[in-house]
Amino acid sequence: EFKSQNLSNIVWAYATAKEQHPLLFQKVANAVITKQNEFNSQSMTNFLWACTTNGQIDQNLFKSLAPTAAALVGKSNSQELASLAWAFAVADVAAPSLFDDIFINACLEKQDEFNTVNLSQLHQWNLWQEEMNSNVRLPQSLQK
């Protein structure tokens, strides 16, 4: 039986290698749903990033993982916050329980830690929020 980190690593490896394997992704996704409470911020973010990067986007999967991801926001580093936002934006999955004032405050607390790639991901997420007419936006200090 795989641990959460192992499940995340499997899909991350396939995404990084640019290898498609939809059946494998589906089997791993099913396991992730049952083990989601065992995930830490890194393994959850890496899993969602890998699914999005590999084009294995299942909106129901993202919606079911959003509450767990939201619970991990306070433990996330700057890269995880940006990658999480990017993954949901590219997957086009609205998650108001995840992207709220807590998420924005976590980003503000780490604003000096974001690199150019992170800021690009957050900018893409912010544009997506505008497109959805969401009330959640990045503060000006993060729109560099």
N, C-alpha and C positions, 0 to 999 in steps of 0.2 A: 504494500500500500504506500502510495506517494504522500509526502508531506507537502504543505503549501508551497514552500520554496522550490521543491522539485517540479511541481506542476507549472509554476511560473517560468522556471528555467527551460522547460521543454518548449513551450510556445515562444519564448524569447529566442531560443536557438534557431528555430524554424524561421522566425521573422527576420532575424539578423542575416541568415543565410539566403533569404528571399526564396524560400521553398514553400510551396503550397501543399497543404495536406488537410483538407477540410474535415475529413472523418476524424483524424487525430485531434484537431482543434475542438471538434464537437464533443468527443469523449473527455478531453481535458476540461472543457467548459462545464460539463455535467459534474465532474468531480469537484471543480472549483466552487460551484454553487453549494454543494453539500459541505464543503470545508471552509467556506468564506470567513467564518469567525476565527479561523486559525491563521489568517493572513496578517502580515504586518504591512506597513505602508509601502515598503519597497516591493514586496512580492505582489501586492495588489496592483500597484501602478505598473510594474513591469508586465504583468499579465494583460492588463487593459491596453497598454501601449503596443504590445506584441500582436494582440488580436487586430487592432486598428491598422498597424503597419503592414500586416499580412493580408489585410482585406477580409478578415474573418469577423465581420461585424454582425452581431446578433443583438438587435435592440432590446429584446427581452432579457438577454444576459446582462447587458449594461444596466438596464433598469433594476434588475434584481441585485446587482452588486453595488449600486449607488449608496444605499444606506450604510453598508460596511465601509465603503470608501470615505463617506462623510465622517464616520466615527474615527477614522484614521488621520484626518486632515491635521489635527493638532500635533501629530507625531511625524508629519511629513517634512522632508527637507525641500529646498527650493526646486531642485530638479524634479522631484516627485510631484509637487504641486503643479508645475508647468506641464509635465507629461500627462498628468491626469486630466487637466483642463483640455489639452490638445486632443487626447484620445476621445473624450466625450464630444468635442466640437466636430472632429472629423467623422465620428460615428453618427453625428446629428441626433444625439439622444439628450433630450432635456432632462435635467436632474436638479430641480429647485431645492431639494433637501440637501444636496451636495454643494451646489454653488450658491452660497448665501453669504451673510455677513461674516460668519465664522471663517469661510474660505478666504474672503477678501482680507480679513484681519490677519490670517496666517500668512498670506502673501505680503502684506505690509510689514509684518514682523521680520520677514526674510528678504525684503526688497534689495538690500545691499549684496545679497548672495546670488542673485539671478545673473546668469551669463547671457550672452547675445542670443544663443539658441533658445534658452528658457524664455527670454523676453519675446522672441518671435512666436513661440508657442502660445504665450499668454495673449499676445496681440491678436493672433488668429482666433483664440477663444473669445476675446472681447468683441471682435467683429461679428462672430457667430451670435453672441448675446444680443448685439444690436439688431442683427437680422431677425432674431426671434422676438424682438420687442420686449426683451427681459428688462427688469428694473435693476439687475445686477450688472455693474460695470467696474472695470479696473479704475482705481484712483489715478489722477494725473501723474503722480510720482512714478507709477509703473508703466506709463504710456510713453516711455522714452523713445 
